[in-house]
């Protein structure tokens, strides 16, 4: 027997029972207070000393992983989504729809690609191969995924591994050892001034027409516009607080056993939603994995779904100035709404909403979308496809009129300059004027 021994010191010895050299290193304490001693074994004394010294270096650097068998990527992602991210949703530092997106990408891409790897044995080349496959044939239909989607997958994996490293399950985040997938810049399609005015003229002839003026002038997102409240508009100062939004969230089970709850409805509901048993023509033969949530909307104790009001997070919660003509339009709209409230009588449901149904209830985002398509069609404007068109139009018009990038970010609620910089790529009168001045300077 050789090596150092004593209170907390490493020890090395030869065992005649198996003919091997053994080393023990104390790396800390276990949750129950007992010493956490790790074992190393080798055929020679030199080999076991090298292993012991390496473990001692890890101990000194604070990089010794916790005791116990590390989980697979699939197991850790379940824990990460169901506890870490779920807690963030509860404290409002993460939006529920962000968690839904994480779950979807984990089920479709991460678990099938690298789910079986043990978390401490995941290597950069495993992620390189995953991203390459997603870019080639990553979609459910075998079609290549957009580079922006692959980048989101990378960010989810990197964030999950960062938390695992913070909890000493691994000693490094391998996602940081490779270049993140590059995403193509999304081409924005704002309306021109003439098109924007044509849309607003058409909208003015409709109920809640001012809703589209707010979207175009202030660049509010759909949820922010539909969740806007009268108490957040100061007509004296001309300022508006964007402190509320309306969102449609997926229903969650409120019962203890989602599978038992959904058993009666499961076969029919699961047919189009469950990827685990998608080959069954009549749906699943029995309640399946938790990725099948279709019947959650019919759970007797369902919760946290449907149309809900939420406060925006981060810089999305902001105060913006309202143009004087829009304030006038909002005053007229408020008078019209008061007449509707009197006409509805007891049927009116008060939510203090600026834009609502004729009974005061929130406007379904789907109906809001259909209304936009009707307005675009009636105004003769080629449909741009999304509500972001109004937001892009606001950003582009602000930039064209010489508003600085930081101010555009403040008005639109952007947290990253690169997002707002998209509006500076659009040809504007300012750019054209600069080109004219350059021509005069060089060629007279």
Phi, psi and omega in degrees: 000136181217179178095174182276143177221161179144194184290104178079002182270159180284154179222146179226135179206161178257133180253121178288340182296319181241358179070025182242158172266137184236144177228142178234134181230128175275118184252357181158208178234150178278166180304332181273003177096350179283156178297139177264097183255129182255145184252138173230148184220145179203169182281334181235161179294322181296319181294316182291326176298319180298319179293320179295316179298321178297318179293324178294322176297317178298321178297317181295327181272357181070032184243022177278124181288159182294157179291157180103164181285123179297148180284166172282167177301319179299315181295318181291322179297322176300314179295315181300315183285320187278343181239300184297305183289323179298322177294322179295326176294320181295321180269009172068020173271353174223137180284143179304323181290335174294317177296321176300319179294319177300314181297318181297312181291328176294316182291321186275326190236314187289307182297312178298331185275312184226013186300330184276349179289140172290142189298328181276354180247005176292131183243158179304324181294334176294319179288322176303316180294319178301310183294323179297317179294321180294322180289335180269303183219048189277338184285165179299331181266010179083002180274148179300145176278152175295145181300329179294325178291319178296322177297320178296320178300315179300316182293323178295314179298315182298319180293319179296319180290327177298317178294320178298322178291321178298331180264014173061030174276331177224163183259351179206156177260103185292342179293339179273356182267002177227157179291133178294145177302139179274140181251135177294140178293127179291128180283122179274150181231076180285161174280151173284171178301315181297318180293319180298319179291324177296320179295315181292325176297318179292318181295327182298338180273003184243162176295141182061026182298333180294341179303322182281334174292320177297318180295319183284322185280325186248352178067031180290144172291163182303311181297325179291321179290317182285341178260005182293137182240150182299324183294347181262006177248120178258103183288341180283314182268345181075024180250148180234131176265119177267083187242010184209151177212153178255130180225152172258118181250154177290144178288144175245149176296138175256356182266168183285329183236092181302326182291317179293322180299320185266004186302319184292324183262358193296314187302313182288315185291325187281344187306318186258359188242331189273117180279342182291321184237036187294345182275352178281125184293329182257018182092191184286145176287343179202162178305134189250201183297167187287358177285351176267105185239011185303317185279000177298330181293344180250011177294132181302333181247029183304155184208165171057031180227183181078202179278121181226153176263133179222151175276138177297155179257159174059221182282357175293336176272112192209171175240128184232148176281144181254128178303144182304315179299327179288324176299319178298316179297323180291325177297316178297317180298322180294321177296317178298319181293325178298322177295320179296322179296319178295321180291327182284331178062233183290345181283348183288131177250109187280120174234004182062026183280139176288320179239120185210177175285177182289351176251010177091351181285159180297153177275130178295128179306329179293319178291325177298319178297315180297323178297319179298316180297321178297318181294316179299319181292316182291331181275354179079014180268134178298124183304135178266350170095328184223164176293341180296343179302316178295322179293317178295323179297317179299314180297319181292316180295323177298316180294317180299331182264019171083013178285134183293159184299318182296322179291320176300318178299318181294318182291317184274349179079033177276140178262341182240132180301327184297333179289314181289335181295343178300329183286340179279349180278346183280135178300131184227164175304326179295317179295320179295321178294322178296321179295320178296317180295323178293321177297319178295323182291323185270324186238002178077000000 
